[in-house]
Amino acid sequence: MKSRRALDVADRQRIVDFMAQGINPGFALDFSDEDTTDRLRFMVGLIFMSPEFLWR
């Protein structure tokens, strides 16, 4: 079984803040908006580059 490592709470909050862009992060995102879909792509890249994702 592979071991798992949770994303650091502070790092997770930075990713949530990035996606929220100053808006309440509890609001539903409008995925028909081009800015939202662009941020989503960049968010996935941020997660892929995180030390927790790369840790084995």
N, C-alpha and C positions, 0 to 999 in steps of 0.2 A: 504494500500500500504506500502511495506517495504521501509524504508529509506536506502539510499546507501551512502557509504563513499568512496571517491576516494583514491587510493593508494598515499601516500606522494611522491612528485616529486623526492626527494633524494633517497627514498627506491626503487622507480621504476627504477631509473637510475642504482642503484646497481644491480638489477635483470637483466637489459639489459646488463650491463658490464659483469656480470657472464656468460650469454649466449654467448656474443660476444667473450670472451676470447682474448681480445686485437686486434680483427679484426673489421673492419668497421661494426657496427651493422645494416647497411642498406643492407648488402649482404644477399643473400638467404642462408639459412642453408641447409646443405646436411644431410637429415634425414636417408640416408643409412649408414652414419658413426656412428659407435657404441659410440664414445665419445660424439657426438652431442645428440644422443638419451638418453644417461646417464645424460648429463647436463640438458636436457629437463625434465627428471623425477625429478631431484633435484630442478629445478626451480619451478616446480609445488608444491613440498614440501615446499619450501621457501614461496611461496605465501600463502599456506594453514596455515603456522605458523605466518604470519604477523598479527599484531594487527588489521589492517584494515579489514582483512578477518574474524577475530574472533569477531569483534565489532558487537553488535546487538542493 
